[in-house]
Amino acid sequence: MARNQPKTIVVTGATRGLGLALVEKFIELGHTVLGCGRSREFVESLRHKYQGAHDFGLVDVARESQVEPWAARLLSSRGAPDILINNAAIINKNTPLWQVPAEEFDLLVDINIKGVANVIRHFVPAMVARKAGIIVNFSSGWGRSVAKEVAPYCASKWAIEGMTQALALELPRGMAAVPLDPGVVDTDMLRSCFGGTAARYPTPKAWVEKAAPFILAINSRDNGKSMSVPG
């Protein structure tokens, strides 16, 4: 599919932060967005704001029992997406690894790693059958380096890097899977780590002006590359 033709784009974590910014920009550019989130209030807001071809589901990606019917419904009505963006993620509260409660660690792994695998499991077979499509799994600078007090998050994003590069080897020609570092953006997640200094960085609305065109330009020649949104 040519870069300037309308695409069908699946975005997880579509209700806040980078996901919401991508949803709004892709729709502005004329693409069809199929998104999901865990907040009923925010999902309903998107449904009200963007009607017609777009679709927003109340889905917790950590729960395969929710991902499976959501994907089946969309694939049945819309076909395989052109771009699948696994953006949904959380971060642990700043603390040394040995002080992170098991429940907090488990939830982070369930969303950040297993959630990505759940979405891939139920969307990618249709993309593979078509031998077309781009899978973008959001990584982080902390998926290629580390920092203190965010060890669980670092672990999850290092996992995304490895899992995505292995997936890339399994795809047919014509497809691509890439781990994408979005860069440092002033989101609620960043503020949980950086506090007020997060304001030094671009807002999601500023970030998306570069990020959306960059993602739309990813193609099969990029398969397996660790990529980063230009600063």
N, C-alpha and C positions, 0 to 999 in steps of 0.2 A: 504494500500500500504506500502510495506517495506521501511524503511528509506533510503536504498541505491539504490532504484529503481528510474529511471528518473521520475520527476514530472512536471506537468504543473502549472506554478506559475504566477498569475496576480499581477503586481506591479503598483500602482499609484504613480505619482510624480517620474517617472523613469528616468528623464533626468538630475538630479542634486543631489548632496549631498548623503545622505544615500540611496536613491532610486537607483541612478546610480551605487553606489558601490555594492548593492545587485544584480542588473541586471548582472553586469560583473562577479560577483562571482558565481551566480547560473548557468550562462552559462558555465563558466569554469568548474563547477562541473558536467556538462552534463545534466542539466535540461532545459526545454523549458520555455522561458519567454515571457509573453504577457504584454506589458507595455504601459503607456500613459503619456503624459505631455502636457503642455500648449504652449511650445516654438516650433514653426515649425522648426526652425534651428536645435535645439537639437534632435527633433524627427527624422528628416531626417538624421542626423549624425548617430543615432542608427540604423536606417534602412539600411544605407550603410555599417556599420561595422558588423552588425549581420543579415545575410540573412538566407534563408532556413526556418526552423520551427518557428523561433521567429517572433514576430509581435509587432510593435510599432505604436500607434495611436495618432493623434492630438486631445486631449480631455481635456476639462475643466470640472473637476468632479463636480464643483458647478452648472453646467448646465445639468439638467436631459435630456434635448433635445439632448445633445451630448453623454451622458452616455448610454442611452437606445439603440441607434443603434450600438454603439461600442460593448456593451455587447452581443447584439443579434447576431452580425456578428461572434464574437469569439465563442459563445456557439454553433452556428450552424456549424462552421467549426472545432472546437477543443473539444467541449463538456465542461462539468463542470470542473473548475480548481481543482487541489488538494489542493492548498494553495492560498488564496486571501489576499494580503497585502495592507491595506489602509495606505499609507505613505504620500500622498500629504498633505501639510500644509504650512501655512505662519505664520509669527509672526508680531505683531504690532511694530511700532517704540517705543523705550523706552520713556515713558511719563506717568504721572499720569492718572488714568482712566478718570477723568473729562475733560482731554484735548485731549482724543482720538476722532478724528472726527467720526461722525456717519457712513460716507461712509467707513472708514477704518475698523471700528468694524463690519459692515455688511459684508464686503468682507471676513474678517477672519472667521466669523461664517458660511458663505456660503461655504467656502472651507473646513474648519477644521471639521465642524459638519455635515452640510447638504451634503457636498460632500461624506463623508463616508456613510451616509444613502443612497444616490443615488446609489453608487456602490453596496452596500449590496442589495438594492431593486432589482437590475437587474442581479446579479450573484448568490446570495444565493438560490433562489428557485430551480435552477438546481442542486445545491449541496445538498439541503434538499431532493430533489426527489431521489437522489442517496444514501442518508444517509451516505455521506462521505465528508470529506474536513475540512480544518482548516482555520479560519478567524482570521487574525492578524491585529488589529487596533492599529497603533502607538499612544502611549500616550506620557508621559514625566514625569520627576521628578516633573515638575510643574503641573502635573495632580494628584499629591498626596501630594504636598506642594505648597507654593506660594512664590512669590518675588514681590517686588515693581516694578512699571512701565511696567509690562507685564500682567496686570490683564485680558485683553481680551484673551490672549493666555492661561493663567491659566484656565480661565473659559471654554475654548473650550476643553482642555485636561481633566479637571474634568468631562466634559460631555461625553467624549469618554470612560472614565472609567465606568461611570454609564450605558451608552447605551450598551457597550459591555457586561457587566455582566448581564444586563437584556436579551440581545440577547442570551446569553449562556443558560439561562433557557428555551428558546423557541426551541432550536435545538433538533433534535432526537439523540438518542444514536449513538455513532460512530463519532460524529462531535465535534468540539471545536471552541469557540470564546474566544480570550484572548486580553486584553489590554496590550501592550508591551512598557515598558520604554526602549528606546534604550541606555540610558546613556548620558553622556556629550561628544559630539564629535565636533571636529573643523570643522564646516560647515559655509557657508555664513550666515545662520540663527543665529548661535551662535555668530559669529563676530558682527552681528548687535546689540547684547546685551552686549557682553563682550569686544568688540574691540580687540586689539592686544593680550590680555591675553588668548583669545581662543586658541592660539598656544600651550598652556600648555597641551591641551587635545589631544587624539588620532585623527588622520586623518580618514576620511571614509575608506580609503584603509586598514588601520591598524584595525579599528573597525570591519570591515566585516569579518575578519578572525575568529572572535569568533561569530559574530552575525549570519552569514549564517548557520553554523552548528547548532547553538542554535535554530533558527527558524525551520530548517528542522526536528529537533527532537521533536517539539511540537506535542502532540497527544491528543486523546479524553479524556485521564485522566486529562489533564490540563484545561478542559473546565471551564471557568469562573474565572480562577486564574489571578490576577494581577501579571504579570511577568516582569522581567528585564534582559536585556542582561548582562552577567557577565562582570565585569570590568577587 
